[in-house]
Amino acid sequence: MAGMSDVVRASPELAAIVERWINAYGNGDGETVEHLFSEETALSYFGSAEGEYWRDDALRRSFAS
């Protein structure tokens, strides 16, 4: 693509979200983890177990419990 750079640059905004997610998850704060996930219907997680696939609200709610 014309004009696109293939240099990867750090994003302080994304780093802050990831840091909040890791801290909340590590502290067992499921409510915060749930709210840090996107509300888009494209939210998906493919796990390592056979057929493990989470999406949308099911993924968010799994962290809230």
All heavy atoms as TSV, in Angstrom:
chain	resi	resn	atom	element	x	y	z
A	1	MET	N	N	0.838	-1.172	0.000
A	1	MET	CA	C	0.000	0.000	0.000
A	1	MET	C	C	0.881	1.232	0.000
A	1	MET	O	O	1.803	1.334	0.793
A	1	MET	CB	C	-0.907	0.031	1.216
A	1	MET	CG	C	-1.898	-1.083	1.275
A	1	MET	SD	S	-2.983	-0.791	2.691
A	1	MET	CE	C	-4.394	-1.644	2.116
A	2	ALA	N	N	0.543	2.136	-0.837
A	2	ALA	CA	C	1.326	3.357	-0.960
A	2	ALA	C	C	1.259	4.181	0.317
A	2	ALA	O	O	0.188	4.379	0.873
A	2	ALA	CB	C	0.824	4.176	-2.141
A	3	GLY	N	N	2.397	4.628	0.780
A	3	GLY	CA	C	2.453	5.503	1.929
A	3	GLY	C	C	2.431	4.796	3.279
A	3	GLY	O	O	2.574	5.429	4.302
A	4	MET	N	N	2.228	3.509	3.282
A	4	MET	CA	C	2.202	2.787	4.561
A	4	MET	C	C	3.624	2.411	4.956
A	4	MET	O	O	4.411	1.995	4.137
A	4	MET	CB	C	1.332	1.534	4.475
A	4	MET	CG	C	-0.137	1.865	4.368
A	4	MET	SD	S	-1.185	0.466	4.731
A	4	MET	CE	C	-0.915	0.251	6.473
A	5	SER	N	N	3.896	2.552	6.215
A	5	SER	CA	C	5.208	2.192	6.735
A	5	SER	C	C	5.119	0.820	7.390
A	5	SER	O	O	4.125	0.481	7.997
A	5	SER	CB	C	5.638	3.236	7.766
A	5	SER	OG	O	6.793	2.803	8.429
A	6	ASP	N	N	6.168	0.035	7.253
A	6	ASP	CA	C	6.154	-1.260	7.925
A	6	ASP	C	C	6.933	-1.195	9.237
A	6	ASP	O	O	7.388	-2.195	9.742
A	6	ASP	CB	C	6.631	-2.390	7.026
A	6	ASP	CG	C	7.905	-2.078	6.266
A	6	ASP	OD1	O	8.563	-1.087	6.568
A	6	ASP	OD2	O	8.211	-2.846	5.364
A	7	VAL	N	N	7.049	-0.001	9.784
A	7	VAL	CA	C	7.672	0.190	11.077
A	7	VAL	C	C	6.584	0.050	12.143
A	7	VAL	O	O	5.544	0.691	12.063
A	7	VAL	CB	C	8.332	1.583	11.186
A	7	VAL	CG1	C	8.849	1.830	12.589
A	7	VAL	CG2	C	9.442	1.719	10.164
A	8	VAL	N	N	6.822	-0.794	13.119
A	8	VAL	CA	C	5.873	-0.976	14.210
A	8	VAL	C	C	6.207	0.040	15.295
A	8	VAL	O	O	7.356	0.140	15.725
A	8	VAL	CB	C	5.938	-2.412	14.775
A	8	VAL	CG1	C	5.013	-2.555	15.968
A	8	VAL	CG2	C	5.611	-3.421	13.691
A	9	ARG	N	N	5.196	0.785	15.709
A	9	ARG	CA	C	5.403	1.797	16.736
A	9	ARG	C	C	4.577	1.446	17.975
A	9	ARG	O	O	3.452	0.983	17.860
A	9	ARG	CB	C	4.982	3.163	16.215
A	9	ARG	CG	C	5.896	3.674	15.128
A	9	ARG	CD	C	5.590	5.121	14.777
A	9	ARG	NE	N	6.531	5.603	13.796
A	9	ARG	CZ	C	6.389	5.467	12.485
A	9	ARG	NH1	N	5.329	4.861	12.006
A	9	ARG	NH2	N	7.289	5.933	11.666
A	10	ALA	N	N	5.145	1.696	19.110
A	10	ALA	CA	C	4.441	1.448	20.368
A	10	ALA	C	C	3.258	2.406	20.492
A	10	ALA	O	O	3.317	3.544	20.053
A	10	ALA	CB	C	5.396	1.653	21.541
A	11	SER	N	N	2.190	1.917	21.087
A	11	SER	CA	C	1.006	2.732	21.331
A	11	SER	C	C	0.808	2.841	22.843
A	11	SER	O	O	0.420	1.867	23.496
A	11	SER	CB	C	-0.227	2.084	20.697
A	11	SER	OG	O	-1.403	2.696	21.185
A	12	PRO	N	N	1.052	4.015	23.413
A	12	PRO	CA	C	0.857	4.177	24.855
A	12	PRO	C	C	-0.590	3.894	25.272
A	12	PRO	O	O	-0.831	3.375	26.362
A	12	PRO	CB	C	1.225	5.639	25.128
A	12	PRO	CG	C	1.987	6.091	23.936
A	12	PRO	CD	C	1.568	5.229	22.794
A	13	GLU	N	N	-1.540	4.223	24.404
A	13	GLU	CA	C	-2.950	3.985	24.720
A	13	GLU	C	C	-3.246	2.492	24.843
A	13	GLU	O	O	-3.886	2.050	25.803
A	13	GLU	CB	C	-3.860	4.613	23.653
A	13	GLU	CG	C	-3.768	6.117	23.551
A	13	GLU	CD	C	-2.626	6.619	22.660
A	13	GLU	OE1	O	-1.898	5.798	22.084
A	13	GLU	OE2	O	-2.465	7.839	22.559
A	14	LEU	N	N	-2.777	1.715	23.872
A	14	LEU	CA	C	-2.996	0.266	23.925
A	14	LEU	C	C	-2.211	-0.371	25.063
A	14	LEU	O	O	-2.714	-1.266	25.740
A	14	LEU	CB	C	-2.619	-0.388	22.596
A	14	LEU	CG	C	-3.550	-0.085	21.422
A	14	LEU	CD1	C	-3.031	-0.745	20.152
A	14	LEU	CD2	C	-4.966	-0.516	21.719
A	15	ALA	N	N	-1.012	0.103	25.301
A	15	ALA	CA	C	-0.213	-0.433	26.401
A	15	ALA	C	C	-0.918	-0.201	27.736
A	15	ALA	O	O	-0.913	-1.078	28.608
A	15	ALA	CB	C	1.175	0.212	26.411
A	16	ALA	N	N	-1.555	0.953	27.906
A	16	ALA	CA	C	-2.267	1.253	29.151
A	16	ALA	C	C	-3.457	0.308	29.337
A	16	ALA	O	O	-3.711	-0.169	30.453
A	16	ALA	CB	C	-2.742	2.710	29.155
A	17	ILE	N	N	-4.179	0.016	28.269
A	17	ILE	CA	C	-5.317	-0.903	28.361
A	17	ILE	C	C	-4.836	-2.306	28.700
A	17	ILE	O	O	-5.404	-2.984	29.567
A	17	ILE	CB	C	-6.132	-0.903	27.052
A	17	ILE	CG1	C	-6.836	0.443	26.884
A	17	ILE	CG2	C	-7.144	-2.047	27.034
A	17	ILE	CD1	C	-7.462	0.653	25.529
A	18	VAL	N	N	-3.786	-2.745	28.036
A	18	VAL	CA	C	-3.244	-4.085	28.300
A	18	VAL	C	C	-2.756	-4.182	29.743
A	18	VAL	O	O	-3.019	-5.172	30.429
A	18	VAL	CB	C	-2.113	-4.434	27.302
A	18	VAL	CG1	C	-1.386	-5.700	27.719
A	18	VAL	CG2	C	-2.677	-4.565	25.895
A	19	GLU	N	N	-2.089	-3.147	30.221
A	19	GLU	CA	C	-1.602	-3.159	31.601
A	19	GLU	C	C	-2.768	-3.233	32.587
A	19	GLU	O	O	-2.725	-3.991	33.561
A	19	GLU	CB	C	-0.760	-1.916	31.886
A	19	GLU	CG	C	-0.144	-1.939	33.265
A	19	GLU	CD	C	0.813	-0.790	33.514
A	19	GLU	OE1	O	1.163	-0.064	32.568
A	19	GLU	OE2	O	1.204	-0.614	34.678
A	20	ARG	N	N	-3.830	-2.475	32.342
A	20	ARG	CA	C	-5.015	-2.533	33.215
A	20	ARG	C	C	-5.628	-3.925	33.185
A	20	ARG	O	O	-6.050	-4.457	34.203
A	20	ARG	CB	C	-6.044	-1.496	32.773
A	20	ARG	CG	C	-5.671	-0.083	33.151
A	20	ARG	CD	C	-6.727	0.911	32.751
A	20	ARG	NE	N	-7.987	0.623	33.454
A	20	ARG	CZ	C	-9.175	1.047	33.043
A	20	ARG	NH1	N	-9.288	1.767	31.943
A	20	ARG	NH2	N	-10.257	0.745	33.724
A	21	TRP	N	N	-5.703	-4.540	31.976
A	21	TRP	CA	C	-6.297	-5.875	31.833
A	21	TRP	C	C	-5.475	-6.906	32.612
A	21	TRP	O	O	-6.022	-7.707	33.356
A	21	TRP	CB	C	-6.370	-6.253	30.355
A	21	TRP	CG	C	-7.262	-7.418	30.077
A	21	TRP	CD1	C	-8.562	-7.374	29.691
A	21	TRP	CD2	C	-6.923	-8.813	30.159
A	21	TRP	NE1	N	-9.053	-8.653	29.526
A	21	TRP	CE2	C	-8.070	-9.556	29.817
A	21	TRP	CE3	C	-5.770	-9.511	30.500
A	21	TRP	CZ2	C	-8.090	-10.942	29.801
A	21	TRP	CZ3	C	-5.796	-10.891	30.492
A	21	TRP	CH2	C	-6.946	-11.587	30.139
A	22	ILE	N	N	-4.170	-6.882	32.434
A	22	ILE	CA	C	-3.291	-7.842	33.116
A	22	ILE	C	C	-3.399	-7.680	34.634
A	22	ILE	O	O	-3.489	-8.669	35.361
A	22	ILE	CB	C	-1.829	-7.694	32.634
A	22	ILE	CG1	C	-1.715	-8.201	31.193
A	22	ILE	CG2	C	-0.862	-8.430	33.551
A	22	ILE	CD1	C	-0.393	-7.887	30.532
A	23	ASN	N	N	-3.386	-6.441	35.120
A	23	ASN	CA	C	-3.500	-6.203	36.558
A	23	ASN	C	C	-4.846	-6.669	37.099
A	23	ASN	O	O	-4.913	-7.319	38.146
A	23	ASN	CB	C	-3.272	-4.733	36.888
A	23	ASN	CG	C	-1.821	-4.323	36.745
A	23	ASN	OD1	O	-0.918	-5.140	36.863
A	23	ASN	ND2	N	-1.595	-3.053	36.461
A	24	ALA	N	N	-5.920	-6.343	36.394
A	24	ALA	CA	C	-7.254	-6.748	36.840
A	24	ALA	C	C	-7.383	-8.265	36.837
A	24	ALA	O	O	-7.887	-8.864	37.794
A	24	ALA	CB	C	-8.328	-6.110	35.951
A	25	TYR	N	N	-6.918	-8.908	35.780
A	25	TYR	CA	C	-6.992	-10.370	35.680
A	25	TYR	C	C	-6.170	-11.016	36.795
A	25	TYR	O	O	-6.627	-11.947	37.461
A	25	TYR	CB	C	-6.500	-10.819	34.304
A	25	TYR	CG	C	-6.607	-12.304	34.092
A	25	TYR	CD1	C	-7.829	-12.893	33.806
A	25	TYR	CD2	C	-5.479	-13.125	34.175
A	25	TYR	CE1	C	-7.938	-14.262	33.598
A	25	TYR	CE2	C	-5.582	-14.480	33.977
A	25	TYR	CZ	C	-6.808	-15.045	33.686
A	25	TYR	OH	O	-6.908	-16.401	33.503
A	26	GLY	N	N	-4.972	-10.507	37.009
A	26	GLY	CA	C	-4.095	-11.059	38.047
A	26	GLY	C	C	-4.644	-10.883	39.456
A	26	GLY	O	O	-4.356	-11.677	40.340
A	27	ASN	N	N	-5.456	-9.844	39.648
A	27	ASN	CA	C	-6.045	-9.584	40.960
A	27	ASN	C	C	-7.434	-10.191	41.106
A	27	ASN	O	O	-8.103	-9.963	42.123
A	27	ASN	CB	C	-6.118	-8.078	41.223
A	27	ASN	CG	C	-4.753	-7.465	41.429
A	27	ASN	OD1	O	-3.889	-8.075	42.044
A	27	ASN	ND2	N	-4.549	-6.276	40.911
A	28	GLY	N	N	-7.869	-10.924	40.100
A	28	GLY	CA	C	-9.185	-11.559	40.170
A	28	GLY	C	C	-10.348	-10.581	40.055
A	28	GLY	O	O	-11.452	-10.873	40.498
A	29	ASP	N	N	-10.106	-9.429	39.444
A	29	ASP	CA	C	-11.137	-8.399	39.286
A	29	ASP	C	C	-11.865	-8.617	37.959
A	29	ASP	O	O	-11.636	-7.925	36.975
A	29	ASP	CB	C	-10.488	-7.012	39.336
A	29	ASP	CG	C	-11.479	-5.879	39.244
A	29	ASP	OD1	O	-12.693	-6.124	39.091
A	29	ASP	OD2	O	-11.027	-4.717	39.319
A	30	GLY	N	N	-12.758	-9.605	37.944
A	30	GLY	CA	C	-13.475	-9.973	36.731
A	30	GLY	C	C	-14.330	-8.873	36.158
A	30	GLY	O	O	-14.481	-8.758	34.944
A	31	GLU	N	N	-14.891	-8.027	37.012
A	31	GLU	CA	C	-15.745	-6.945	36.522
A	31	GLU	C	C	-14.949	-5.968	35.652
A	31	GLU	O	O	-15.395	-5.566	34.584
A	31	GLU	CB	C	-16.393	-6.201	37.688
A	31	GLU	CG	C	-17.361	-5.133	37.245
A	31	GLU	CD	C	-18.053	-4.442	38.397
A	31	GLU	OE1	O	-17.936	-4.900	39.553
A	31	GLU	OE2	O	-18.717	-3.434	38.144
A	32	THR	N	N	-13.750	-5.597	36.115
A	32	THR	CA	C	-12.907	-4.700	35.320
A	32	THR	C	C	-12.473	-5.376	34.029
A	32	THR	O	O	-12.510	-4.765	32.962
A	32	THR	CB	C	-11.680	-4.242	36.133
A	32	THR	OG1	O	-12.139	-3.501	37.264
A	32	THR	CG2	C	-10.749	-3.373	35.304
A	33	VAL	N	N	-12.060	-6.643	34.109
A	33	VAL	CA	C	-11.658	-7.379	32.905
A	33	VAL	C	C	-12.796	-7.381	31.898
A	33	VAL	O	O	-12.601	-7.094	30.713
A	33	VAL	CB	C	-11.232	-8.831	33.246
A	33	VAL	CG1	C	-11.035	-9.643	31.985
A	33	VAL	CG2	C	-9.967	-8.833	34.073
A	34	GLU	N	N	-13.992	-7.678	32.367
A	34	GLU	CA	C	-15.164	-7.715	31.483
A	34	GLU	C	C	-15.340	-6.386	30.756
A	34	GLU	O	O	-15.607	-6.355	29.549
A	34	GLU	CB	C	-16.412	-8.019	32.305
A	34	GLU	CG	C	-17.687	-7.964	31.504
A	34	GLU	CD	C	-18.933	-8.043	32.364
A	34	GLU	OE1	O	-18.854	-7.833	33.594
A	34	GLU	OE2	O	-19.994	-8.304	31.781
A	35	HIS	N	N	-15.175	-5.282	31.470
A	35	HIS	CA	C	-15.408	-3.964	30.879
A	35	HIS	C	C	-14.266	-3.484	29.981
A	35	HIS	O	O	-14.443	-2.519	29.240
A	35	HIS	CB	C	-15.707	-2.940	31.966
A	35	HIS	CG	C	-17.009	-3.191	32.640
A	35	HIS	ND1	N	-18.219	-3.061	32.017
A	35	HIS	CD2	C	-17.289	-3.617	33.886
A	35	HIS	CE1	C	-19.193	-3.374	32.842
A	35	HIS	NE2	N	-18.649	-3.727	33.993
A	36	LEU	N	N	-13.128	-4.161	30.039
A	36	LEU	CA	C	-12.022	-3.791	29.154
A	36	LEU	C	C	-12.097	-4.489	27.797
A	36	LEU	O	O	-11.368	-4.136	26.883
A	36	LEU	CB	C	-10.675	-4.079	29.839
A	36	LEU	CG	C	-10.338	-3.120	30.977
A	36	LEU	CD1	C	-9.122	-3.612	31.747
A	36	LEU	CD2	C	-10.097	-1.709	30.450
A	37	PHE	N	N	-12.985	-5.460	27.673
A	37	PHE	CA	C	-13.193	-6.104	26.372
A	37	PHE	C	C	-14.032	-5.209	25.471
A	37	PHE	O	O	-14.920	-4.491	25.942
A	37	PHE	CB	C	-13.931	-7.441	26.519
A	37	PHE	CG	C	-13.060	-8.590	26.919
A	37	PHE	CD1	C	-13.277	-9.240	28.115
A	37	PHE	CD2	C	-12.054	-9.039	26.094
A	37	PHE	CE1	C	-12.501	-10.325	28.483
A	37	PHE	CE2	C	-11.267	-10.111	26.457
A	37	PHE	CZ	C	-11.486	-10.753	27.652
A	38	SER	N	N	-13.791	-5.284	24.195
A	38	SER	CA	C	-14.595	-4.566	23.211
A	38	SER	C	C	-16.048	-5.027	23.274
A	38	SER	O	O	-16.333	-6.175	23.601
A	38	SER	CB	C	-14.039	-4.843	21.808
A	38	SER	OG	O	-14.933	-4.373	20.827
A	39	GLU	N	N	-16.962	-4.129	22.952
A	39	GLU	CA	C	-18.373	-4.486	22.869
A	39	GLU	C	C	-18.774	-4.857	21.452
A	39	GLU	O	O	-19.949	-5.096	21.172
A	39	GLU	CB	C	-19.236	-3.351	23.406
A	39	GLU	CG	C	-19.042	-3.151	24.907
A	39	GLU	CD	C	-19.959	-2.100	25.493
A	39	GLU	OE1	O	-20.874	-1.640	24.789
A	39	GLU	OE2	O	-19.752	-1.755	26.661
A	40	GLU	N	N	-17.821	-4.927	20.550
A	40	GLU	CA	C	-18.097	-5.287	19.161
A	40	GLU	C	C	-18.451	-6.762	19.050
A	40	GLU	O	O	-17.922	-7.596	19.794
A	40	GLU	CB	C	-16.879	-4.988	18.275
A	40	GLU	CG	C	-16.549	-3.514	18.181
A	40	GLU	CD	C	-17.634	-2.707	17.499
A	40	GLU	OE1	O	-18.207	-3.181	16.498
A	40	GLU	OE2	O	-17.919	-1.600	17.972
A	41	THR	N	N	-19.321	-7.096	18.123
A	41	THR	CA	C	-19.725	-8.490	17.939
A	41	THR	C	C	-18.588	-9.341	17.378
A	41	THR	O	O	-18.664	-10.561	17.426
A	41	THR	CB	C	-20.947	-8.600	17.006
A	41	THR	OG1	O	-20.624	-7.996	15.756
A	41	THR	CG2	C	-22.156	-7.925	17.616
A	42	ALA	N	N	-17.551	-8.715	16.888
A	42	ALA	CA	C	-16.410	-9.457	16.341
A	42	ALA	C	C	-15.490	-10.000	17.433
A	42	ALA	O	O	-14.566	-10.762	17.141
A	42	ALA	CB	C	-15.607	-8.573	15.397
A	43	LEU	N	N	-15.740	-9.635	18.694
A	43	LEU	CA	C	-14.902	-10.115	19.796
A	43	LEU	C	C	-14.898	-11.639	19.811
A	43	LEU	O	O	-15.943	-12.270	19.895
A	43	LEU	CB	C	-15.428	-9.591	21.134
A	43	LEU	CG	C	-14.692	-10.069	22.383
A	43	LEU	CD1	C	-13.263	-9.540	22.392
A	43	LEU	CD2	C	-15.441	-9.638	23.632
A	44	SER	N	N	-13.730	-12.234	19.692
A	44	SER	CA	C	-13.601	-13.696	19.642
A	44	SER	C	C	-12.347	-14.137	20.381
A	44	SER	O	O	-11.377	-13.396	20.486
A	44	SER	CB	C	-13.482	-14.172	18.195
A	44	SER	OG	O	-14.594	-13.812	17.451
A	45	TYR	N	N	-12.403	-15.377	20.865
A	45	TYR	CA	C	-11.243	-15.990	21.499
A	45	TYR	C	C	-11.195	-17.443	21.077
A	45	TYR	O	O	-12.166	-18.174	21.231
A	45	TYR	CB	C	-11.349	-15.903	23.027
A	45	TYR	CG	C	-10.272	-16.680	23.739
A	45	TYR	CD1	C	-8.993	-16.167	23.877
A	45	TYR	CD2	C	-10.526	-17.943	24.251
A	45	TYR	CE1	C	-7.999	-16.875	24.506
A	45	TYR	CE2	C	-9.531	-18.669	24.897
A	45	TYR	CZ	C	-8.274	-18.129	25.019
A	45	TYR	OH	O	-7.295	-18.838	25.648
A	46	PHE	N	N	-10.087	-17.836	20.529
A	46	PHE	CA	C	-9.856	-19.230	20.150
A	46	PHE	C	C	-8.845	-19.797	21.131
A	46	PHE	O	O	-7.700	-19.368	21.160
A	46	PHE	CB	C	-9.326	-19.336	18.716
A	46	PHE	CG	C	-10.316	-18.887	17.695
A	46	PHE	CD1	C	-10.371	-17.567	17.278
A	46	PHE	CD2	C	-11.222	-19.791	17.151
A	46	PHE	CE1	C	-11.294	-17.141	16.340
A	46	PHE	CE2	C	-12.150	-19.384	16.221
A	46	PHE	CZ	C	-12.197	-18.057	15.809
A	47	GLY	N	N	-9.296	-20.736	21.950
A	47	GLY	CA	C	-8.430	-21.321	22.969
A	47	GLY	C	C	-7.597	-22.466	22.439
A	47	GLY	O	O	-7.611	-22.793	21.258
A	48	SER	N	N	-6.879	-23.089	23.337
A	48	SER	CA	C	-5.990	-24.180	22.949
A	48	SER	C	C	-6.673	-25.543	22.999
A	48	SER	O	O	-6.147	-26.519	22.465
A	48	SER	CB	C	-4.757	-24.181	23.851
A	48	SER	OG	O	-5.153	-24.290	25.204
A	49	ALA	N	N	-7.842	-25.641	23.625
A	49	ALA	CA	C	-8.567	-26.918	23.688
A	49	ALA	C	C	-9.338	-27.145	22.390
A	49	ALA	O	O	-9.752	-26.189	21.724
A	49	ALA	CB	C	-9.529	-26.928	24.866
A	50	GLU	N	N	-9.535	-28.374	22.057
A	50	GLU	CA	C	-10.301	-28.729	20.855
A	50	GLU	C	C	-11.678	-28.072	20.906
A	50	GLU	O	O	-12.422	-28.236	21.872
A	50	GLU	CB	C	-10.450	-30.252	20.780
A	50	GLU	CG	C	-11.190	-30.743	19.568
A	50	GLU	CD	C	-10.383	-30.645	18.280
A	50	GLU	OE1	O	-9.136	-30.739	18.362
A	50	GLU	OE2	O	-10.979	-30.464	17.215
A	51	GLY	N	N	-12.004	-27.285	19.907
A	51	GLY	CA	C	-13.313	-26.653	19.809
A	51	GLY	C	C	-13.543	-25.491	20.756
A	51	GLY	O	O	-14.668	-25.010	20.866
A	52	GLU	N	N	-12.500	-25.037	21.447
A	52	GLU	CA	C	-12.671	-23.925	22.386
A	52	GLU	C	C	-12.771	-22.616	21.615
A	52	GLU	O	O	-11.820	-22.144	21.004
A	52	GLU	CB	C	-11.501	-23.851	23.367
A	52	GLU	CG	C	-11.692	-22.780	24.411
A	52	GLU	CD	C	-10.536	-22.700	25.393
A	52	GLU	OE1	O	-9.485	-23.327	25.162
A	52	GLU	OE2	O	-10.684	-21.998	26.394
A	53	TYR	N	N	-13.960	-22.051	21.647
A	53	TYR	CA	C	-14.228	-20.820	20.914
A	53	TYR	C	C	-15.251	-20.005	21.689
A	53	TYR	O	O	-16.330	-20.481	22.002
A	53	TYR	CB	C	-14.754	-21.144	19.514
A	53	TYR	CG	C	-15.223	-19.954	18.729
A	53	TYR	CD1	C	-14.340	-18.943	18.373
A	53	TYR	CD2	C	-16.552	-19.836	18.343
A	53	TYR	CE1	C	-14.765	-17.847	17.646
A	53	TYR	CE2	C	-16.988	-18.742	17.612
A	53	TYR	CZ	C	-16.093	-17.755	17.272
A	53	TYR	OH	O	-16.514	-16.663	16.561
A	54	TRP	N	N	-14.885	-18.817	22.059
A	54	TRP	CA	C	-15.758	-17.914	22.805
A	54	TRP	C	C	-15.972	-16.665	21.966
A	54	TRP	O	O	-15.074	-16.225	21.265
A	54	TRP	CB	C	-15.100	-17.497	24.111
A	54	TRP	CG	C	-14.850	-18.593	25.068
A	54	TRP	CD1	C	-13.887	-19.558	24.964
A	54	TRP	CD2	C	-15.544	-18.850	26.276
A	54	TRP	NE1	N	-13.952	-20.393	26.046
A	54	TRP	CE2	C	-14.960	-19.977	26.868
A	54	TRP	CE3	C	-16.605	-18.234	26.923
A	54	TRP	CZ2	C	-15.393	-20.491	28.071
A	54	TRP	CZ3	C	-17.036	-18.738	28.126
A	54	TRP	CH2	C	-16.438	-19.864	28.677
A	55	ARG	N	N	-17.151	-16.056	22.101
A	55	ARG	CA	C	-17.376	-14.805	21.374
A	55	ARG	C	C	-18.410	-13.946	22.074
A	55	ARG	O	O	-19.162	-14.408	22.924
A	55	ARG	CB	C	-17.783	-15.075	19.941
A	55	ARG	CG	C	-19.016	-15.936	19.793
A	55	ARG	CD	C	-19.341	-16.101	18.346
A	55	ARG	NE	N	-20.188	-14.984	17.995
A	55	ARG	CZ	C	-21.203	-15.054	17.180
A	55	ARG	NH1	N	-21.483	-16.176	16.567
A	55	ARG	NH2	N	-21.948	-14.011	16.927
A	56	ASP	N	N	-18.411	-12.694	21.696
A	56	ASP	CA	C	-19.390	-11.708	22.154
A	56	ASP	C	C	-19.564	-11.705	23.671
A	56	ASP	O	O	-18.619	-11.791	24.419
A	56	ASP	CB	C	-20.750	-11.931	21.484
A	56	ASP	CG	C	-20.707	-11.831	19.975
A	56	ASP	OD1	O	-19.794	-11.179	19.460
A	56	ASP	OD2	O	-21.583	-12.410	19.330
A	57	ASP	N	N	-20.815	-11.624	24.101
A	57	ASP	CA	C	-21.130	-11.518	25.525
A	57	ASP	C	C	-20.715	-12.749	26.322
A	57	ASP	O	O	-20.414	-12.638	27.502
A	57	ASP	CB	C	-22.623	-11.257	25.722
A	57	ASP	CG	C	-23.011	-9.839	25.346
A	57	ASP	OD1	O	-22.148	-8.938	25.433
A	57	ASP	OD2	O	-24.179	-9.626	24.964
A	58	ALA	N	N	-20.702	-13.913	25.701
A	58	ALA	CA	C	-20.303	-15.131	26.420
A	58	ALA	C	C	-18.872	-14.993	26.930
A	58	ALA	O	O	-18.564	-15.392	28.056
A	58	ALA	CB	C	-20.433	-16.356	25.528
A	59	LEU	N	N	-17.994	-14.420	26.141
A	59	LEU	CA	C	-16.601	-14.222	26.558
A	59	LEU	C	C	-16.537	-13.198	27.685
A	59	LEU	O	O	-15.925	-13.432	28.716
A	59	LEU	CB	C	-15.746	-13.775	25.380
A	59	LEU	CG	C	-14.278	-13.470	25.695
A	59	LEU	CD1	C	-13.579	-14.688	26.284
A	59	LEU	CD2	C	-13.561	-12.989	24.457
A	60	ARG	N	N	-17.203	-12.069	27.505
A	60	ARG	CA	C	-17.205	-11.042	28.555
A	60	ARG	C	C	-17.763	-11.574	29.862
A	60	ARG	O	O	-17.184	-11.370	30.922
A	60	ARG	CB	C	-17.968	-9.805	28.083
A	60	ARG	CG	C	-17.222	-8.964	27.074
A	60	ARG	CD	C	-17.976	-7.689	26.757
A	60	ARG	NE	N	-19.113	-7.940	25.900
A	60	ARG	CZ	C	-19.066	-8.049	24.573
A	60	ARG	NH1	N	-17.916	-7.923	23.953
A	60	ARG	NH2	N	-20.150	-8.273	23.878
A	61	ARG	N	N	-18.896	-12.243	29.802
A	61	ARG	CA	C	-19.548	-12.750	31.018
A	61	ARG	C	C	-18.702	-13.815	31.718
A	61	ARG	O	O	-18.763	-13.951	32.941
A	61	ARG	CB	C	-20.917	-13.322	30.691
A	61	ARG	CG	C	-21.976	-12.249	30.470
A	61	ARG	CD	C	-23.373	-12.849	30.415
A	61	ARG	NE	N	-23.468	-13.982	29.499
A	61	ARG	CZ	C	-23.903	-13.906	28.248
A	61	ARG	NH1	N	-24.314	-12.762	27.749
A	61	ARG	NH2	N	-23.950	-14.973	27.484
A	62	SER	N	N	-17.918	-14.563	30.969
A	62	SER	CA	C	-17.098	-15.607	31.604
A	62	SER	C	C	-16.086	-15.011	32.571
A	62	SER	O	O	-15.673	-15.653	33.517
A	62	SER	CB	C	-16.395	-16.453	30.547
A	62	SER	OG	O	-15.348	-15.738	29.925
A	63	PHE	N	N	-15.675	-13.774	32.343
A	63	PHE	CA	C	-14.726	-13.130	33.234
A	63	PHE	C	C	-15.411	-12.442	34.401
A	63	PHE	O	O	-14.804	-12.177	35.425
A	63	PHE	CB	C	-13.871	-12.118	32.468
A	63	PHE	CG	C	-12.783	-12.773	31.680
A	63	PHE	CD1	C	-12.992	-13.140	30.362
A	63	PHE	CD2	C	-11.562	-13.052	32.264
A	63	PHE	CE1	C	-12.001	-13.752	29.640
A	63	PHE	CE2	C	-10.561	-13.679	31.539
A	63	PHE	CZ	C	-10.787	-14.032	30.229
A	64	ALA	N	N	-16.686	-12.116	34.247
A	64	ALA	CA	C	-17.408	-11.391	35.292
A	64	ALA	C	C	-17.767	-12.301	36.447
A	64	ALA	O	O	-17.956	-11.845	37.564
A	64	ALA	CB	C	-18.671	-10.765	34.720
A	65	SER	N	N	-17.873	-13.625	36.198
A	65	SER	CA	C	-18.315	-14.525	37.260
A	65	SER	C	C	-17.218	-14.866	38.228
A	65	SER	O	O	-16.111	-14.701	38.076
A	65	SER	CB	C	-18.877	-15.805	36.718
A	65	SER	OG	O	-18.645	-16.060	35.401
